[in-house]
């Protein structure tokens, strides 16, 4: 079977068929996959009945493992976490706000992989927002201004003991670790040039961004709130529908993502790895 890439027809995303990811990935194939990934930003590989060994091998081939500070791995693994919601779970939906994974780290992961383990019959779509297109669509004067800003990132709102997933979060099936290290801050330019493609992208959004360097908090929040609405406009968004035996990988440097619900009464589980920051 020949390799086939089918663009989603939306802002980003493509289906990639014609390969078996349960088999070893050659350096040549890895380079081809990565090149197509950079072009489309989100790749879905349907029909991949992979196990965790294959998921880890794929992640290694794509650039090695990133650091996952606040997820406990599944038993017997160091780098695989379960994105899990049991059928009877009543806790708020996990990751339902736009974000780029672990943007509060000094060297955030280049990408994220999710492997479908247990998919409900409907609902549970993942939304992706193309931040290269979002930045390019801004007026030139606005682009120039945003290029001057440095955002302050932190995990405190989510993963500090008093955060969303902290001590008050009960009844959640996911293995989330929270601690005081989440209060640390990390600066990143609000507009970043993609290290591999050179394309400028808006980087992350409210939630993991808690301020702007040199700007009063009220002014920063107003700017970030306005920008967040722009970043997630319909014309920049791809809605991904999951299938059983599907692997999805996305580029954290050029897209935001968020979870959606709509599968109440059904179990949903995906296994997750992150791809290390680009070494260059």
N, C-alpha and C positions, 0 to 999 in steps of 0.2 A: 504494500500500500504506500502511495506517495504522500509526502507531507502536504497538508492543506491548511491554510490560514484563512478564516472567514471573519472579516471585521464585523463588529456588532451593528454598525450603522448609526450608533450613537456617538457621544463625545469621545469615547475611548473604548477599549476592550475588543477581544477577538477570541474565537474558538480555534484551537490548534489540534488537528487530528492527524492520524497516520503514523503515530509512534507509540511504542510500548514503554512506559516509564518504570515498569517493574524490572526491566533489563538494565544492565550497566550502560551509562551514558558516556560516550566518547568525548574527548576534548572538542572535536570538530562539531558534534551535535550540540554540546553545551554552548559553544560560541554562537551557533545558529539560533538556538532557543533564546539566548540572552539578547541577541540583536533584534529579534522579532518582538521580544518583551519590551525593549526600550522604545520601539516604534509605537506599540499599541498600549503600553502602560499596564494593562490588565490582560492576562492570558488565562483562558479556561481550557483544561484538557479533559474532555469527557471520556467515559469508558476506560478508566484507569483503576482496576481493582488492586490497588497497591496496599502493602502493609507498611508499618512504621520504619522498617529497615529501608524500604525503597524511598519513603519520604525523606529520611535522613540522607540517603545517598544522593537524591535529587538536589536537596538543599546544599550539600557539599559541592556538587558540580556547578551550582549557580553562584558560588562564591564563599561558601562556608557559613557557619552558624553565627548569628548575631546574639547579643546579650538580652535576656528576658528577665528584668529585675523583679517583677511583681507577680509572676505566674509560677506556681509549683508544677514541675513536670509530672507526667504520668509515671506510674510505677515502672521501674526498669529502664527509664530513659532519662537523659540529661537535658535534651534540647526539644522535646516534644511536649506540648501542653494541650489539654483538652478544652475546647470551647464548647461547653456543655450546658444544656438546660433540660431538666427532667420534665416529664409531661405534667406533673402536678405542681411545678414550681410557681411561687407567687411573688418572688422578689422582682424588682424592676429589671427590665431588659438590659443585658450587658452591652456596652459599646454602642448605644443608640444616638450618640452625638458625633458629629464630624470630627475626624482627627487623623493624624499621621502617626503610625505606631512609634511609641517611645521617643517622641521628638525632644523630650526633656533630657536625653542623654547627650554627652559630649560628641559621641559618634553614633547617631541613631542607625538602625538597620536600613540597608538599601531596599529590602523588600520583605514581603511576608508570603508564606505559603499556607493554604488551608486545604486539607484533604477531607472530603465528605465521608463520614462514617455512618451516620444515622440521619436521614433527611426526611422531614415531615412531608405529607402529601401536598401541602400548599403553604405559602408564606415563607418567612425567613430569608427574603431576598437581601442581598448586600448591595448598597449603593456606593458608587465611586464618582468622585468629582475631579475632572481634569484641570489641574492648576496651572498648566502651561497655557491652555486655551483661555482660562479665566484671566490670567495676567495679560495675555496678548490682546484681549478684547477691551482692556481699560484705555481711557484716553491717555495720550502720551504724557501730558502734564501730571496726571495721577501716577503713572508708572514712575516718573522721575522722582516724585515725592516718596513713594513707598520704597524705592531703592535706598533711601537715606536712613531707613528705620531698622533698628535692631530689636527683635522681640525677646522677651524674657519667658522662658519655658520652665514649667515645673509640673511634677506629678501630684502636688499636694492636694488638689481638689478631688482627685480620684483615689489615691493610694496612701495618703497619710492616715493615721489611726482615726481621725475625725472626718475623713473624706467619704466620698460616695460608696466606696467598697470597703470601708473601715469597720470599726467596732459596732456600728449601728446596723450594718448590712447582715441580716440573718436569713437563713433558709436558702442560701445560694449553693448550687451544686458545683459550680466551678471552684477550683483550688487557687484562690487568690491570696497572695501574701501582701500585707500592708505593714509599713513601719515608718519610723521617723525620717529615714533617708529620703522619703518622697518630698520633703519640704525643700530640698536643695533646688537651686535655680541654675539655668544654663542659657546663655545668650546665643541666638542664631539670627542671621539676617532675615528680615521678613520676606525679602525676595532673594532666592538663591538660584545661581546658575547650575543646572544639572551637571554633575561631575563627569558624566559620560557623553551626554548629547550636547552640552553647552547651551541648552534652551533655558530661558529664565522661567521660574515657577514661583508662585506664591507658596510659602512653606508653613503648613499647619494652620491652626485656627483656635478660636476660643476653647477653653477647657485646659489644654496643655499650655497655651499662651496665657500668662497671667499679668502681663504688662508690657510696656514699651520703654526702652531706656531713655531717660531724660524727659519723660512725659508724665504729667500728673495722671493719677489713676483714673479719675473720672473721664478725662480726655482720651486716655488710652482705651478705656472700655467702650466709649462711644465709637471710636474709630474702628476697633476690632469687631464690634457688633455690626456696624455698617458693612465692613469688609466681608464678614462671615455670610451675610445675606447674598452678597455678590458671588462669593466663591461657590455657592451651592445652587446657583440659578439652573433651571431645567436644561438649558442648552449646553451646560457643562457636565451633565450627569449621565452615567450609564447605570442602569438597573440590572444587576446580575441575578439570574434565577438558577438555583442549585439543582443538581441531579445526583443520584446515587453514583458512586465510583467516579467522582469528578475531583480533580485537583485544580486549584486556582492560585495564581501568583500575581502580586501587584507591586508596583514601584512606589514606595513610600515617599520618594523625593519629588514625584510629579502628580500624585493623586491623593485626595482625602478619601476616607471611607466611613461608613456607618452601618450598623445593623438595623434590621426592621423585624417586626414581630408578625402576628397574624397566624400563628400555628399553636394557639392555646390548646392544651390537652394532648399534645404530641411531643415526643422526645426529639431533641436535635443535638447532634454531636459532630464536631469537626476537630481534626488534629492539626495543630499549628506549629510551624517553625518560623524563625526569622532568618533572613539572609544578611550576612555581615555587611557593614559599611564598605563602600568601594575603596580599594587600596590605591588605585591609580598608578 
